[in-house]
Amino acid sequence: QSLLRAEMQALCFLLLLVQLWPLPVWTKDPIRVFVVPHNQLDMAWMYKIQESMQAYAASVYTSVVEELTRGPSRKFIAVEQEFFRLWWDSVASAQQKRQVRSLLAQRRLEFVTGGQVVPDEAVTHVDDQILQLTGRGAVAGRCPVTGWGEQLPDLQRWRAQPTGPKPGLRGGPYTGSPRAPSHRPSLVPRGRGRRPKPGSLAEGHGFLYETFGFRPRFSWQVDPFGASATTPTLFALAGFHAHVISRVDYDLKEAMQATQEGPHGFGLRGPQEDTVRETASERGPSEHSKSRAGRARPVGRAGAGRGGARRAGLTVRPLQGLQFVWRASPSLAERQEIFTHVMDQHSYCSIWFRWDAVARSPDLDASIINPVSSLNVATYAITLAEDVKQRAAWFRTPHLLWPWGCDKQFFNASVQFANMDPVLSYINSHASQLGISVEYATLGDYFRAVHTHKVTWQARGQQDFLPYSSEPLHAWTGFYTSRSGLKGLARRASALLHAAESMFVRHVWTAPGTALQPARALGQLRQLRWAVSEVQHHDGITGTETPKVRDMYVRHLKAGMQGVQQLVASLMKGRARARADPETQGLTAVLYNPLAWAVTSIVTLTVDFPDVSVTDESGRPVPAQVRKSKKEPGKHDLHVLTSVPGLSYRDYSLKPSRGAPRAGPAPTAAAASLRQLGRRARRASGPRGSRLLAVHNDCLGVFLDRDTNLMHSIWERQGNRTVRVTQEFLEYHVNGDLRRGPVSDNYVFAAETAAEPAWKEVELEIEAGPLVTEVRQYFYRDEKDGAHTFAILSRLAHAPGRPGGELLCQRLEQELRVGPLELNREALLSTSTDLHSQRELHSDSNGYQMQRRPGHNRGDPSIARWPEWTGPPSPGQKSGASPGPPSCAGTACESFAPRSAAVQERRAACSPLRGQLVLREAGTGPSLTLTQNYYPMVQSAFIQDGRSRLVLLSERAHGVSSQHSGQLE
């Protein structure tokens, strides 16, 4: 509230000054402003879904529908579906539902994106993005339906400058005819104007289509923390016409704005250039490193002004402005492209034009702030016009998308529209003086207007916008691994859902007359679909939600998994009963492979007896190995070598074998032998590698250094090459004190020092068997510790002569155990090799395709800039000292918190009455490059040189980096 009061005092001062000036005379072409009312509901971030629903979310849809019905010029866009679906099913009256249908038909209410949530783009898996977007109720085809059989013009035909010169031309923009629309696979159903079906069980697009006959055509991904290349590809496949994003690196956004010349002459002239994270030595001379006049430009500089101070030592590439055609998939390229609009530095919030305050659950602050009246309407109009002219300079057409709204707004739409209506009316009545015209609009209105200009747009390749930095020293890379347990649970729930859906369809298809109740089964699947979809929210799987919201996600996932596990058990019960042998006390294990190809794997089961025999459906013995269970005392872990064809079942019989005759091949599972090799202290120097211990299978050999108990190297049999590989746990010491600058929290990773070893001794154990050999390394933080802090359990499989066994044989499976951690520490597993990777890393984009990640130079002096306080000293700060940002208590200073609405896309700024913040170049150090060198790894990453490649595959999302050549952490 104090922040709001300070903001409004500054606004009053600004409006008072504006009132003293006469209206300027506008001599340039008028700007057409599309005011897009919206609400960023943030489905579950600070508060649980039901809390938000009761406090403000239901009020948003109730009041918006009412106000749109009252004003024929008013419009609104709705984004995520979970709150709308809850409102539609449990709150909306029959009359309100009729009003919604009418508003959709009039194009005054528009659903954009249309998924169950606004998903994160860095740590979500492509399968889960499709699930929450479409509800998995889609089939191949293309549907142009937008209302009741109404069609949009084909906005797919955006003119895009080709990546290379057109034959016969010598470079320059391509201004030929727009290409013919390609035949593209689609995630939307066939049909034209199909009436909705009652009682829809679908979510996302499935719900919208079955209920309204409507398919979203535009995205609104303005709040996720960075933009991946997978998301625009999926939207293109879903038939979207345009994609809207906002959170990109602040330096990059300034450069994109600075190099764009708008239609009104405000922009900067010069070749469009981009900065890419490559050193000059890694690439040849750039053709864009010279100006039009042929003079050499400073490498790493793009444009002038504040956005021109680029990160030194970097080469340049052609830079798109804030609008471009994104060809985000390297394999699909121009066959799947989408027009992309990047919000300018003001992002999606209009903080000076909010009159219903901010909703804070469970109590609402609904006080009206500076309502519009005849005395101040001119000042509001002039303020909006000046803001519009600044923004218009960053875009190429005389049309401006002006978002009106912010987080948790429009819970009182009556107040919002009652204040904005007179402002828009005043502007339009003084359009000749102000130089702008304004209108309420949807995204469809805006992009149709832009499309009519037939502009040729530059094409962007597969590069994404990760990582995201909001301001100096605020690299949002911490959430790549925050709440790792939730990330792992979400991935397991998604895998279970996929398998259960496949099993259910297969069961209904092959045995439609069984006693299984389809309606109950669909309800169990839908519950887990809903839970898996909602956790994809950009404040869900990211780990940036409050503890009570995290607990809500976990409850929903576990409840959904329990129901689906019951469904899976009922589907398998018939098979197990048919295979059971009543004369023995054995068990039947039923395995199902939900993938479309055969899989050979080692499955671990828990049994009560150590002497067990395993046979397949034909009675043949199956290789197996048994050991005491460490998780369940008194029980045993049974490793079984299995091979299951795609979309098929395999049954295995488990029987006690104590006292059984050993005629023919012995079917009894083999027991593993354990070898304990003691603890070794960490060495700063001294001989290493003089005593090696080999553990191998038919494909790989792992060598352990007996002087340190660390891994020494890996030998690969097929290529007969040995690669030095060492693994250890390290820790970054991070800042946890707000008075010293940005803290390392759920969002931001703020390292203070280079990574240091987090252990002093390593204990080594080897459990060897004919099927699995496991190497156990336990890392102790101190020599006196009785319990380890970290552990690596590495497993080599022995699968001779089995089809598909080579994949199992050629990998080293590792289980990592971490904790407890100390305060203000970030833990990592560092894998160092002798590969000459030049610090170049590849990581996956949402499990879809790989992204090349060249590393920053550690010595780049301007990778980060620190805000330096030049005014009076902060409380507790000595005069003349400037250790970091000042305290914002009692001032108009913006918060340094990552999710403060006031700093989402702007620099830190304080009232000039109290002092000011200026940017100085920070000195070199590890923290300047560490955070910008971290990238999301949803399921895979690799480093390589000319001979070998080291690949990591993960069962949950992590942050990944290559801080040195040949190293991956």
N, C-alpha and C positions, 0 to 999 in steps of 0.2 A: 504493500500500500504506500509506503514511503517513496518507493521508486516511482509509482504512478503519480503521486503528488508532485514530485520533483519534475517529472516529464511534463505534466500539465502546466506547472509554473513557467517552464521554459517555453512551452507552446504559447501561453498567454503573452509573454514578452515578445515572441516572434510575431504573433498576430497584431499586437499593438503597433509594431514598427511597420508592418505591411499596410495597415490602414492609413498611414500617413502618406503613402505613395499613390499617385494616380495610376489608373489602369494603363498598362503599356499598349502601344499599337502594334499589332502583329502583322508583319509584311510577308512572311513566308507562307508556304502551303499549309493549310490547317492539318492538325493531327486528329485522327479519329481514335478516340479512347474507348476501349471495351472494358467496362467495369464488371469484373467477374466476382459476384458474391460467393463466398465459400466458407467452409468451416473445417478446421483440422481437429478432428475429434480425439485423436490419440486413444484408440480403443482400450488399451490397458497399459498405463504407464505409472502414474502416481496412485491411481485408485483402481479397485477391482471393477469388473464390468457392471455388476449390479449397482454398485455405488455411483458410478458415472451415469448409468442409465436413469437412476432415480433423481440424481442431482441436476443434470442438464441435458443429457443426450436425447431423452424423449422430448424434452421441451424444444430442442432445435427443430426436429421434424414437424412437431405440432404447430409451432409458431411460424415456421417458414412456409408450410403449406397454406396456412391461413392468410399470411401477408401476400403471398404470390397470387392468391385468388382475389384479393382486394385491389391489387394494382396491376393492370394489364401490361405495363412495361417492365415489371420486375421479373428478375430471373435468378436462378441459383443452380450451383453444381453440387452433387452429392458424390462422395468418393467411396469410402469403405462400406461394406454391406452388413457387417455384423450388427451394429446399432440399428440400422434401418430395418433389418430383418426382425429384430426383437420388437421394434416399434410397430412394424406392420402386423406381426402375429399377435401381439398382446396389448397394444395400446390403441392403434388406429381404429376409428369407427368406420362404418360402411360409407358414410358421406366423405370422410377424409380419403378413403381408398378411391372413391370415384374422382375426387379432386386431383389426386396424384396421377391417375390415368389421363385425365383431361390436360393437366400441365405437361405431361410427357408428350402428348399428341400435339400440343401447341409449341413444343420446343422451348418452353420456359423453365422447365426442370430437366436437368440433364445428368445422367449417371456417367461419371468418368472413372476410368480404370475398372471399377466394378467388381473387384475381388472382395473376398470376405474381409480382408484387412489391407492396409498399405504396408507391403512387406519390406523387410530389410533386403538390401541388394548385395551385401558383402558376404554374409555367412549362411545364407539360405541355400538349399539344394534346388536344382532346377525342377525336380519332380514335385517338390512341395510348393514351389511357385506356381506351377501349372495347376496343382490341386486347389489351392486357395483362390486362384483366378477363375477357373472354369467350373469348379465343383465336380470335375471329372465326368460331366454328363454330356460331353461333346463328341461328335464324330467328324470325320474328315469332310471337307467341303468348304464352301464359302457362302456367307449369308449377308446380303446388303441391307437387311431389315434394320430400320431405326425407329419406326413407330408401328402403326398398323399397316404394314406393307409399303411404307414410305422409304424412298431411297435418297442417299446422299450423293452428290457428285463424286467422281472417283478422285479423291485427294491423294491417292497413291501416286499419281503422276507428277510428283514434284520434280522440277528440273534439277539435276545434280551435275556438277562439274565432274567429269571423269578423273580418275586418279592419274592418268597419263594423258599426254597430248593426243587429240584426235588425229587420225591419219590425214596428212595434207595441211595441218596447221602447225604453227611453231609455238606451242604453249598457249597460255591465256585461257580465259574462261570459256567453257563450252556453251554456246547459245543456240544450239540446234533445237530441233523439235523434241518435245519430251518423249521419252521412250514409251513403247507400248507396255501396258501392264503385263507382268509375267504371270504364268500359271503357277500359283504358289500353294503348297500345302497349307492347311489352315486348322486352327483349333476351334473353329466355330461350326455350328451345325448347318446342314442344308435347310432350305425352306424359304418361303417368301410370305411374310404376313401371317404366319401361323398363329391361331388364337392360343392364349395361355391355357394351360391345364390346371385345374384346381388341385390342391393338396400336394404341391411340389415338395419333393424331398431333396432337391438339388441346392447347391450353394453358389455364391458368386455369379458368374455369367449364366450358369444353368438356372438359377432362381430368376434372374431378370428376364431371361428369354421365355421361360415357361409361364411367368406371371404377367409380363407386359409385352411380350413379343419384341423385346428391345435388346440390342447388343451395343455395349460401349464402343466408341470409335476413337477415343482420346484418353491418354493417360495423365495422371497427376501425381507424380512421384517426387514431391517437393521437399519432403521431410527426411527420407532415409539418408544415412550418413555416408554419402558417396554414391556414385552411379556405376553399376557394372555393365559389361557389354552383353550379358545374357538377357537382361530385362528388355532392352529394345528389340532384340531378336525374337523373343517370345511375343511381344506386342505386335510385331510385324506379322508373325505367323497367325496371330489371333485376328488379323484384319484391321488393326488400328491404323488410323491415318496420320496421327501425330503424337509425339511423346514430350512431356513437360518434366523437367528436372530442375533442381535448384542448388543442392549442396555439392559444390565442387571447390577445389582448393582456392583459397582467397586470392593468392597471387596469380593463379591461372585465370580466374574470373576477371581480375583487373586487366590482365593482358588481352583477354578476349574483348573486353569493353573498349580498351584503348585503341585497338587496331581496327575497330569497326566504325566506319563513317556512316552516320544515319542520313536520312533524306533532308535534314534541316541544317546541315553544315556544322554540327557540334562536334562530330567525331574527328579523330586524328587521321591524317592521310599517311600513306606509306604501305609497303608490302605487308601482307598479313603473315605473321610469323608466330610460331609456337615454340615453347621450350620443352624439350624432351630430356629425360634423365639419362643422358649418355655423355661421356667425356669425348672431347674432340679427337682423342687418339683412337677411340673405338670406331669412329666413322670418318669417312673422307670429307673433304671440303664441301660445305653446303652451298647449293646454288642460291639459297635465300640469305646468305650472309653478306650480300652486297645490296646497296640501295639502288634506286632507279638510275641515279646518275653514275653508277659504277663505283662509287666510293665504298671502301670496306667499312662495314658496320661492326661495332664491338660484338664479339661472339657472346651470346647469351642475353642480348638486349632486344626487346621487342617493343617498339614504339617508345613514346616519351612519357613524361609525367610520372605520376606516382606508380602507375602500373608498369612503367618501363624498367624499373630497377629490378632486373631479373636475377636469378640465381647464377652466380658467376661460374665460368668454366664449363658451360653447357653449350651444345650446339642448338641450332634452330631448325624448325620445319614449318611448312605452311600451317597457319593457325586459322581455324574457322572462327567466325564471330559467335554471337550468342545463338545463332540459328544455322542449322546445317542439316544435311542428309546423312544419317548415321548408318553405315554398312558394318554392323558390329560383329558379324560372324565371318571369320576368314574363309570358311568353306562355302557359305551361301552367298557372301559378298552382295552384289547389287540385286540378286534375286530376292533378298529379304532386307530391304532398307526401309528406314522410317524417318520422316521429317522430325527434327528434334529442336525444341525451344528450351534454352537455359534461362532461368530467372536471373535478372540483374542483381546487383549487390544488395538491393533492398529486399530481395527474396519474396516470400509469399505473404508477408504481413504488412498491414497498413495501420501502424500503431496510432497515428494522429486522427484516425477516422473510425474510432471504436466508441460506441456509446453505451453498450451493455456491459462494460467493464470486463472482468475476467472471471470465469466460473471456477470456483475452488470448492470441491466437494469436501464434506457434505453440505457446507453452508455457502450460499452464493452471495457474492458482492455485486448486487444488481443496481448500484447507484449510477445515475446518469452523470457523465462527465462532460461538462461544457456543452449543453444541448445547443443545437443550431437555432438561431433566431434572426430576425430582420436586422439586428445590430451587428451580427458577426458572420452572416452568410457570405459576405464578400471576401472576408479574410480567409474563410475556409476554401472558397472557390479559387482565390489567388494561390493559396498554398498548394492546392491540388494541381493547379495549372503549372506552377513552377516545377513541381515534382515530375509531372508528365514530360515536360520539355527536357529535363535532365535525362530521364530514361529513354526518351525517343531518340536521343543522339546515339544510342547503342544498338539501334536496329535499323534495318535497311528499307523497310516500307513505312508509309505514313500511318501505320496502324500500331497501336500499343495495347498490349494485354496488361491491364492494371488490376491485380488481385486485391479484392476487398474482403478482409477477414483475417483470422489468425487462429491460434489454438483456442478451442473451447469457446468460440464466439457464436453469435446468432442464437443463443438460448433464449433471447428476447428479440426476435426478429422485428417486432413492431417498433421497438425503440430504434433499432438500426435503420430500417427503411424510412421511418418518420424523420430522421435527421439527415439522411443522405438524399432523399428526394428533393428537398429545396436546394441543396448544393448543386446537384446535377441540373436542375431547372435554371438556376442562376447562371451557370456556366454556358448553357446552350443559348440563353438570351443575350449573352455577351460574347458569343463565339468569335466575332470579328476582332474584338479587342484582345481576348485571351489567346486566340489562335488555336483553340481546341474545341472539339465537340465530344460529348460524352453520352454513353448509353449503357444500360444494363445488358449483359451479354453472357453467353455460355462459351465454352471452348470451341464448340462447333461454329458459332458466329464468328469468332476471331479468326480461326484457321481458314474458313471459307473466304474471308476478306483478304487474308494474306495470299491465298492461292490464286486469287483473281489477278494478281500483279504479274504473274508469269516471270518471276525472278529466277535467275540461275543461282543455285546454291552450291557451296563447296561441299564435297563429300568427305566424311570422316571415316577412317578405317576402324579396325577392331580395338583400338585403345580404349580403355575404360577411364573413369574418373576416380580412381582409388590410389593411394589413400586420400582422405578428405581432411583438410586443415581449415579451421574457421577463423584463425587469427594467429599471430606469432606464437610459436611454441605450443600450439594447440592442435597436434596431429591426433585425429580420432582413430587410433589404432588399438587402443586398449580393449574395445568391445569385441575384437576378433576372438578373444579367448575368455572374456568375462563370463562367469557362471558356467564353467565348462560342464558341470553336471547336468544342467538344463539342456545344453546343446546336445549332449550325448543321449539324454532321455528322448528328446524330440526326434533325433535320427532313428533310434530304435523303434519308437512309435510309428514313424513313417514306414519303416521296413515291414513291421508287423501288419500295418494296414494294407500295404501293397500285396503281401503274401495272402492275407485273408480274403481280399477282394478277388484275387485270382482263384483261390480255392473255392470260394462261393460260386463264382461264375461257372467254373468247371463242374462243380457238383450239380448245380441246377441244369446245366446243359446235358450231362450224362445220366443223371438220375432225377428227373423232374417229379416223380411220383413218391418220393420219400416223405418221411414224417417231419422233415425240417420245415419250420414256419418261415416263409420268405419275408413276411412283414417284420417279424421280430429280428431276423438276421439283418435286414436292411437298417433297422433302427440301431442295432449294435454297431454296424459299420459307420452309420452317419454320425454317431456320437464321437467316434474316434476321428473321423474326417474333420469334424468341427474343431476338435481340440488341436489336431495337427495344423489345421489352417490358421487358427487364431494365434498360435505361438510363433508363427512366421512374422508377426508384427515387428516393426522396426524398433519397438521397445519391449520385445518379448525375447526371441531367441538371441538377441544381441546381449542380453544380460544387463540392460540398463534400467530395468524397472525396479520399483521398490520391493522390499522383502515380502510384503503381504501379496503383492501382485505375482511375484515369482511363485509363492506357495499356491496361488490360485491356478497358475499354468500347470504346475506339477500335479495338483489334484485332478484337473480336467484330463490331463494326459493319462494318468494312472487309472482313472475310472474308465476312460475309453478303452485302454489296453486290456483291462480286466474283462470288459464285456466282449471284446473281440477274441480274447483267449478262450472264453467260454464257447464262442461260436466255432473257433478252430477245433476245440476239443470235441464238440458235437459232430463236426464234419469227419473227424478222424476216428470217432468211437466205433463206428461200424466196421471199419477196416481192422482196427486192433482186435475187436471181438472175434472177427472171422479168423484171424491168425493165431489167437491164443491157444495154448496147449493146456487143457485142464489137468493133465497128469503131472505137470511140473509146477514149480513156483516161479517160473520165469516171467519176463516182461516182453512186451512188443514195442519197439521204437519205430514210429512212423515218421519218415522224413519227406518233406515236400520242397521242391525247387521251383520258386516262382519266376525264375528267369527263363528266357527263351532258348538257352543253350545249356549243354551239359556242364555240370560243376563237379569237380573232384576236390574233396575237402576232408579235413579231420574234424569230426564233431565230438564235443565233450559232453558226456552224460553223467549224472550222479546216480550211483547205485548203492545198495546196502551191503553187498557181499564182494569181497576182493577176488575170489576165484570165480570167474565168469567166462562163459563161452559165447561168442557172437557168430551167428550164421545169417545168411541172406534168405531171400524168398525160396531159393532152390535148395537150401540146406547146406550150401557151401560155407566153409569157415571164412570169416572176414578178419583181416589184421586188426588187432586191438591191443591196447596197453593200459594198465591200471596203476593207480597210485593213491595214497591217502589224500583225502580232500583237506585243503587248508581253510576252506570257507565253512564247511559243515563238519564238525568233529564227529567221529564215529562212522562217517560215510566215505565213499571212494569216488574219485574221478576216473571215468572210463573214456579213453580216446579211441575212436572208431574211424577207420579209413573208409569213406563213403564215396560213391560215384552215382549221381542222380541225373537222368536226362532232363531236358528242359520241360517245364510245366508238367512234371511227373512226380509220382510217389515212389518211395522205396521202403520196404518193411524189413526190419532187422529183429531177430529173436535173441533175447538176452536170457541165459539160463545159468543157474549155479552149477559149477563144474567140479565141486569138491567130491572126490571119490569116483569120478567118472572114468571109465576105461579109456586108455589112450590108443585106440586102434586107428591107424591111418594118421593123417596130419592132425597134430594136437590143436584143438580149437580154443584152448584156454588162453585168455588174454595174458600177455607177457607183463611181468613186473619190471619197473624201472629201478636202476641202481643209483644211489646218491653218493656224490663225492664232495666233501667239504674241504675247501682250500684256504680257509682262514682270511684274515684281514691284512691289508697293505696300506701304508700311509702314503699320502700324496707327496711327490718329490718335486722340488723346484728345479733340481738339476740332477745329474748323475746318469749312469748307464740305463738305457731303455731298449727293450727289444732283444736283449741277449738270451732271454729264456722265454720261449713261446710255447703255448699249449694249443693244439689243434682240435677243433670240433668240426665235423664235416658230414655232409650227405653226398648224394650222387652228383650234385650240381655246384655246391658252394662249400668252401672251407673257411671257417672263422678262426682267426688266430688271436689268442689272448696273451697279454703281456703279464707274466708272472711277477714281474717287479712292481707292477702297479695294480694288477687285477683289472685293468682297462682293456677294451678291445684294441688290437694293434692293426689288423688288416683283414681283408676279405679276398679270397682267391676264387675266381670264376672259372670253372672247368672248361666251358665251351670255347671261350676266347683265350684261355690259358694266360690270364692277366691277373696280377695281384695289385690291389688298390689299398693304400694306407687309409684306414678308417678308425677314428677314435671318437668315442662318445663319452660325454660327461655332463653333469648338471651344473649350470651356472645360475647366478642371480644378478639382476640389476637392482641397485639401490635407487629408489625413486622418491620423489618429493611428496610428502604428506602434509605440508604446512602451507595453508593458503597465503600466509604473510610472505612467503618466499617465492611465490609465483604459482604457475599452474600445477595442480596436484595430479598424481597418477591415480585415476579412478576408473569406474566402469566404462567410461567413454574414452578418456585420454591416457596415453602412455607417455609419461614424462620421466625419462631416465636421467639421473644425476651423474652417474659414472659409467664407465665401461663395465661389461659383465665380468664378474669375478667367480671363481670356483666356490660352490656352496657346500663343499665336503672336505674332510681331512683324511678319511679312511674309506676303503672299499673292501667289502667282503664278497667272496666268490664261492658259488656252489654250482655243480653240474649234475643234472639228473639225466642219465642216458638210458635209452631204450631202443628197441628195434623199430619203433614207429615214430617216436618223437624224442629229440634231445633238447633239453631246456638248460640254458645258461642263466644263472641268477646273479645279478650284481646289486649289492645293497650298499648305498652311500650313506655314510654317517657324518653329520655336521661337525661333530667333535670326537676326539679319540676316546673320551670317557663316556660317550653316549651308549646306552644299552639297546636302544631302538633306532632303527635307521629312519632317515627323513625321505630318501628317494630310493627307487628301485627300478631296474630294467630287467624284465624277464624276456629273454630272446629264445625263440623256438625254431629249430630246424626240423623239417618233416622228411621222412624216408618213405617214398612212394614209388618203388621200382615197378616198372612194367604196367602201370595203370594208365589207361587213356586219360589225357588231361593232367596227369601227374607231374608233367614237366613244369607247369605253372606253380604248382604247390612246392616243387623241389627247388625252384629258382628264387624263392623269396625267403626273407628272414622276418618272421612275425614277432613283434615286440609289444609287450604290455608295460606301460609306465605307471608307476605309483608315486604320488607326490604328496607330501605334507606330514605334519603340520608346518605351515610357512610362518616366517617371522613377519612382523609389521613392516610395511613399506618395502616389500621385496616383490620382484617379478621373477618367477622361476622359468627356466627354459632348459631344453635338452639340446646341446650343441653337438653336431656331427661334423667332424673335420676330416677332410680327405686330401689326397695329393692331386685331385683333378684340377686342371687349369681352367676354371670356369670364369675367371675374371669378374667375380662378384655378380655374375648374371644368373638370375633365378627365373624359373618358370613356375607359375602356380595356376590352379584351375580357376575358371570363372563359373562359380555355382555348380561345379561338377559337370559342366557342359563342354567347354573347350578351354585350351590353355592360353595363358597370357604371359608374354615376355616381360620380365621385371628387371631392367638394368638398374644398377645401384648408384646412389649418389656418391660423390667424392667426399671422403671424410674431411678434406681440407677446404671445401668450398666455404668462403667466409660469409656468404649472405644467404645461406639456406634458411636461417631463421632470424627474425628481428625481434628485439625485446623492447616493450614499451617503457620508456624512461620518464619518470615523474620530474617535472621541472618547476612545479609550484611549491607551496608550503609543504613542510615535512608531514608525513602521515603520523598518526598517534603512535608514540613509542619509537619513532625513527629520528635519528640524529640529523641535525641540519647538514645539508650537503650530501648526505648519503642517498644512494639510489639502488638498493638491492633488488628491487622488483616493483610490482604494481602497488599502488597505495591502497590503504583501507578505504572502502566505499561507504563506510558508516556515516550517515548524516549528510551525504553529498548527492549530487546528481550523477555520480559516476556509475557507469554500467558494470554489472556483475561479471566476474570472470568465470562463472559457472557455465559449463558447456551448453546446458539447455536453457539458459536465460533467454526469454523471448526478445530481450532488448539487444542481444549480441549475436543473434543467429547468423547474420551475414555481414556484420560491420565491425570496424575497429573499436577498441576500447576508447572511450571518450569521456571527458569530465567537463563539468561546467566551467566556462572561462573565468567565472568569478572566484573559483577556488584553485585554479591552476590548470595545467594541460599535460597531456601525454604526447610525447614525441617518440618516433621510432629511431633507434640507433642500431647500427650493425652489431650483432652479437659476435663475440670472439669464437674462434674455432673450438670444438670440443665434441665429445662423443654424443652428447644429448642432441646436438643439432642434426645429426644424420641418422641416428638410430631410429627415431620414430618415423621419419619419412621413408625409411628402408623396410618397414614392416608392411606386409600385404596379407590379405585373407587367404587361407588355404582351407577350402571347404572339404576336399577329400584327397587332393594330390598336389605334389610339388616335386620339382627335380632340378638338379644341376648337372652339367655335362661339360666334356671337352671333346676333342676330336676322336677319342677312342672309346670312352665309357660314359655311361649315364647312371646317376644314382637317383632313384625314384622313392619318394615317401607316399604312402597311401594311409589315410586316416579315417577312422569311423566317426569323427566329429570335427567340427571346425576349430581351427587354431590360427594364431598369428604366425607368420613365417618370414624369415629374412635370411639374407646372405651377407654377413658383415665383412667377410674376407673371401678371397679366392679359394674355392674348394670347400667352403664351409656353409652349412645350412643349419639354422636353429629354429 
